[in-house]
Amino acid sequence: MAPLAFLLVVFCMAPHFFAESSILYNGFLEGKRLILDGAAVVKPTGALRLTNNSPNVVGHAFYPDAVKMFDKSSPSYPNASSYSATFVFAIDPSSPGQGGHGLAFTLAPSTNFDGAESGHFLGLFNPVNNGNTSNHIIAVEFDTVNGHGEARNSRGNHIGVNINGVSSVASRPAASSYYIDDEMLKEIEIDSGDPMAVWIEYDGLSKTLNVTIGFLEQKPETQLISFPVDLTTVVKDQMFVGFAASTGIETSSHYILGWSFAVNAPARQLRYSLLPKGPKEQNLSSSSINNPQLKVVLAVSSIVVILGIVFLTFLFIRMKKTESLEDWERDCPHRFNYKDLYTATNGFNDSEQIGIGGFGSVYKGKLSSTGAEIAVKRVKRNSSQGMKEFAAEIESLGRLRHKNLVNLQGWCKKKNDLLIVYDYIPNGSLHSLLYTPKQSLVLKWEQRFNILKGIAAGLLYLHEDWEQVVIHRDIKPSNVLIDADMNARLSDFGLSRQYDHDETSHTTRVVGTIGYIPPELFHTGKASKSADVFAYGVLLLEVACGRKPLGSNQFILVDWVMEWYEAGNILYVADPKLDSIYKVEEMEMVLQLGLLCTRWKQEARPSMRQVMRFLNGEDPIPSLDAWANSQSIFESNSRLTMNDRSLSPSVGPISSTSINIGR
């Protein structure tokens, strides 16, 4: 354990925060108040020095007003609120590798630390109260000396999270690797004298404390520590925020160069150009300020750098003007950084895979920058067709917005990786809920009926209510996701096509999934709105019956339901897992509507607007014969049939797998 400790309790992307809980110091000569104690002083340069190189001294610097830790308007209430902080520190040891003991950014119920000792106790604790829950102190420590409770000290270079004492509940070596752009940086010596930037973020909703350390200008993309901890019982309603540091036999000068802190909001960005110089830079400046040769070198170097920047800017602008972008790239939403998605999915680890299909795989991820959960589709790019489906999905979903469509967040294209990023939908697909439910959870009829209405609403938006007609072309349960409120979200628009409302589809390729493809598509190849209606009709029957559209012994779901309808006992086909717990009139309506939507002649199928009126009870469901007559359609006997029509009363378990065509 050891000395350099930084407490920071942090970050939540919530919009609300208290003005009095937002703190910003770009250096410490701005006239803002601080409570200084012990060896702490503000230097003429604007740097806050907590200790000098004297042995066994303590220094404290605290913001004078307490911050409020519990807010009823916060999303995390009644838990402790979220916090965000960033600061820049520098540690100048009395001799290289021989400094001590540490520096701490501290959250405490008081600024009075009477009895606190120096050395390993950081000016915060003493042997009597160390570890007591009554302390209500939390710290994230940066060790420069190890050896608390041991016979002798040794050099330390660790970062740890401390609660109510000097023993860390979580720690990592500060030499752990981290990334900035494509460069991996490894060794971070926290007592090198160089300025170091720290970001600490506490999310009151997920109860997670993240600690990140790096050099100035750019925050590393990977946290050093991500530790689950609930601060609700640790902190009090009113707490003081500040710094503490101490020396022992080993000594260092501990500096804070800038500091930003906020409650229920991101800490404001420090302006690094305004920060005072660190001790290493000050020593270098004082030793070389009168060197005339160095002045000449610096002047020439500055001119070269400025000219280089001007040239690179001109070159970049020219390249941007001549860069050729496809239409879907111009109109698409946010383009993600590949490394962000790679990190979010743990390197597209198999353990994060939540779906797989002809298009590729889907992975669950969590963005380190916001903590938001996402779903990342990794499209196979083994042919031009994979690229076409990738572009089609982005172009379709990029501008579509409806509560029953999955929301597209963005995309990424890097070499052979084509990635599409969506909101993460927690309950998975309708297919998994129907056929492989978790913990034997069976979808209730009310949930199924609501899901069917949601799918219909999404299709109506695509067919009639958006600025263009969008044909999905692959409606099936595995392409319907169920959100936390058990509402349906249509997904997978890789096969979709768009055209204007006053045009007709010119598609001439059969795509989709066997069992959901209407018969006319095999003759004409032309997808239409009625093709989506047919697939939706199959899905209606599938959800009501709990059976897949095709099965063993040449089982065809549509024909099976039709036979029981003609026998006058259509309720026989209802999913037995429902135990007959459903509204009879709704079940009959859904089954008959499924048969209407799957009529052999596409002209005999209702539109999605008519489907919605039936589902909402605005129009009564007609009999199949009455509907056919009203459409002036004379039904032929050429409906898809089975070789053995006697299957109906004795069909066994269904075990077929959908087959994709045209992928």
Secondary structure, DSSP 8 states (H G I E B T S, - for coil): --S-EE--------S---GGG-EEESSS-SS---EEEET-EE-TTS-EEEE-S-TT-EEEEE-SS-EE---TTSTTTTS---EEEEEEEEEEESSTT----EEEEEEES-S--TT--SGGGTTT--TTTTT-GGG--EEEEE-SEE-TTSSS-EE--EEEEEESSSSEEEEEETT--EEETTEEE----TTSSS-EEEEEEEETTTTEEEEEEE-SSS--SS-SEEEE---TTTS-SEEEEEEEEE--SS-EEEEEEEEEEEESS------GGGS---HHHHHHHHHHTT-HHHHHHHHHHHHHHHHHHHHHHHHHHHHHHH----HHHHH--EE--HHHHHHHTTTT-GGGEEEEETTEEEEEEE-TTT--EEEEEEE--SSHHHHHHHHHHHHHHTT---TTB--EEEEEEETTEEEEEEE--TT-BHHHHHHS-GGG----HHHHHHHHHHHHHHHHIIIIISSSEEE----SGGGEEE-TTS-EEE---TT-EEE-TTS-----S--EETTTS-THHHHH----HHHHHHHHHHHHHHHHHT--SEETTTEEHHHHHHHHHHTT-GGGGS-GGGTT-S-HHHHHHHHHHHHHHT-SSGGGS--HHHHHHHHTTSS----HHHHHHHTT----S-S---S-GGGGGG---------EE--
